[in-house]
């Protein structure tokens, strides 16, 4: 090291040159080790780290290195490969934190690639940045697998019903609907799937915007390879999920929200309840949407926020994006739970069960569950990585991510303070009433006793891909406004169940049952 020399200077200069008061050299201060984060390269997911990482670095001196995969289909395979490389990416960089989908938890645990967080959480329970008491119960349930916490969720994925409250509340439209439906009142909003279909059928082709564009009663994703399989879950759940407190003398299910498998990993996709949900979805596509081949994931949002569709069932992204600059539905959107059903299929008793008069079986689904922070087990800098994770899920940052359209709506609410603190929403252009209605709907879906947490199983993506293939076959079988016959629907779902059994056998029945019980929170 070069020798030191004195200048007329302050203590800051002494610190900068690494000199002591007697002019001798001393070791340079040790800089904090950097934290390397790996995630999806889209602006919706990597964007928050790109925005807040430099601020954290300024505050703490800890360098945040962001590594991204721009192709979503390659994201999880690369994470799996990292695990086999000892936690390094293709460039040789050591990964400390992964921002990934929470449904990958089972695979991550099996790979031994994520660190259990219980000791960190217990130690920092009172830390305001962690804000543990502000995290609602449904999110804690998602963060937990097999009785241990493995993730810190930063996004809350569930499906809601979005509808044009200005149209459904309009006395003129109410009168027209009633006249066309034998005096029946216009559901505002629809409470059952049958009501949803009735409303969509009436409004399809109607012009509520006064523009020349074709208008549809409903919009849904119809594109294979574009998360199509997640769009059937909200339709099937009201018919296929046994409520946690079933009416009459029926037995409750072993755990809440069992939609896809029973406890022995027997598929439920070909049972009468699930098949009925598929049939209702196909009926809606045939009667009341722009039709097969016309809409992908992004188009659902565009059709709704541009005023071309009256209703949609989708993730919460529509909330913030309805407030974006190009939206024509600002403050005209209603938010509700996905409609239920007046009856459901009890797959334990193998019989249909009618709900009490005036009640519906509602089972909110949580496709993908949400984007979450994983602390890698291979990280050599776990403490700094944990601190950055806490910073990124802090109430202050979480509130901003949920409310601001600049993040393209990718991070939905999951803290109680996001409901009570309306200032962060109004600052981002929301009305207080709209913000609270939106946030309440999301949090209610999360805490619902029948909430369907997306299944966390090794090979979850394989099960999803198989289901998507059969759903696409059915979508392509739609002819004009005619949906496929029940026989064809049953045949496709039977074929899907057979493929699922093959996947389970390949993975190992006993390990899959064990993983499924861990997902459900059962011993």
C-alpha positions, 0 to 999 in steps of 0.5 A: 500500500502506498504510504500516507501523507497529511493534508489539512483535512478532517476526520473524513479524509483520515478515514478515506486514506486509511491512515491513523493519527500517527500517520501509519497505514491501517486496513481499509474498511471492509465493504458489505458483501453484495447481494445478487438477486435472480428473477424474471426480466419483465418490467412487472417483476424485475422493475421493483428491484431496478427501482428500489435496489439502488435506493437500498444500496445508497442507504446501506452501502450494500450493492444489489446485483440483479440478474434476469431471465427475459424468457419466462418459460426458461426461468424455473428450469434455470433455477433448477439448474442453479441448484445442481451447480451449487447456487450459481447461474450460467455466468458463474455468479453466486445467487443469494435471493430468488424472486420467483413464483410461490408455486415452485416452493415444493420443487425448491424444498426438494432440491434443497435450494431454499433456506427455511426462514423461521429463525429469521422471522422469529428473531425479527418479529418486532422489526417494522420492516418485516411488519409481521403483524401486518401480514394477513393470515392467508399470506402466512399460509401461502408462505408456509409449507410443511409447517415451515416458512420458506418464502416472503411473499411480495405479491398476492395472486388471486382471481377476482370478478371485475365488472362495470359497476356504472353499467350494472347500476344504471337504471336504464340498463336494469330496466332493459335486463329485467324486461328481457328476463321475465322481470328478473332484477339485474344481478349487481354483481352476479353472485353465481356462475349462472347469474354471470352467464345470464348477465354476459348473454344479455350484454354481449353485442350491446353498446354501452360505450357509444363507439363502433367497436364490438362489445362483449359480455365477458373476456377470458384468456383463450391462448395455449401457452399463455397460462391458459390452464389457470383460467379454468380454476375459478370456474371449476372451484365453486362446483368442485371444492367442498366448503370448509363448513358444508351445509347439512350433515356433509363432512368437511374436506381434509383441508381447505380448498382441495380442487385438483386432487384428493389425499391419495393424489387421485385427480379431481379434474374428471369428477362431475364438479370440475367437469361442470365448471369446464362446461360453464367456462366453454359456454361463456366463451361460445356465447359472450366473448370474442372467441377462440384465437382472439385473446391472450393474457394481456388482451383480457386486461386491454379489452376490459380497461378499454371498455370493450368487455363488461366483465372479466375474471382475472388477477388483480392487475386490472385494478391498477391498470384501470387507473392507468392513462389509457384506461376508459374505466377509471372509477367505473370498476366494481370488484367482487369475489368470483361468483359461486354456485348454488350446488357443489359436487361432494367428491367424498360422498360422490353426490351433488349437494345443494347450498341453503336457499340464497347462499352460494358456494364461493371458493376463491382461487389463487393461481400461481399464488404470487411472486415471492422471495426465496433465500437460497440455501447456498448463499454465502451472504444470508444475513445481508440477503435477508435484510434486503428481502425485508426491505423489499417487503416492507409496508412502505415499498409494498404499498407503492408497488400495489398502488402505482400503475407504473409497475403495471399492476403486477404486485397485488395487495397482501398487507392489512395496511394497504387497506387502511393506508389510503394515502399511498393509493390516492397519491398514485391517482386512485380515489379512496373509495375505489382503492378500499373496494379493490383492496378489500376484495383482494384481502377477502379472497386471500383470507377466505375459509375456502380459498384454493391455494395453488397446488405446490407439488414437484412437477406442478408445471407438468400437471398444468401443461397437461391440463392446458392441452386438453382445455385447448382441445375443447376451446378449439372444438367450439363452433360459432356460439355452440360449446362442445357436448358434455361427452367430449368435455368428460372425455378430455378430462378423463384423458387429463386425469390419466396423464396426471396419474402418469406424472404422479407415478413418474414422480413417485406416488408416496413422495407426491402424497407427502408433498401434497400433504405438506402443501395442505398443511397436513401431517 
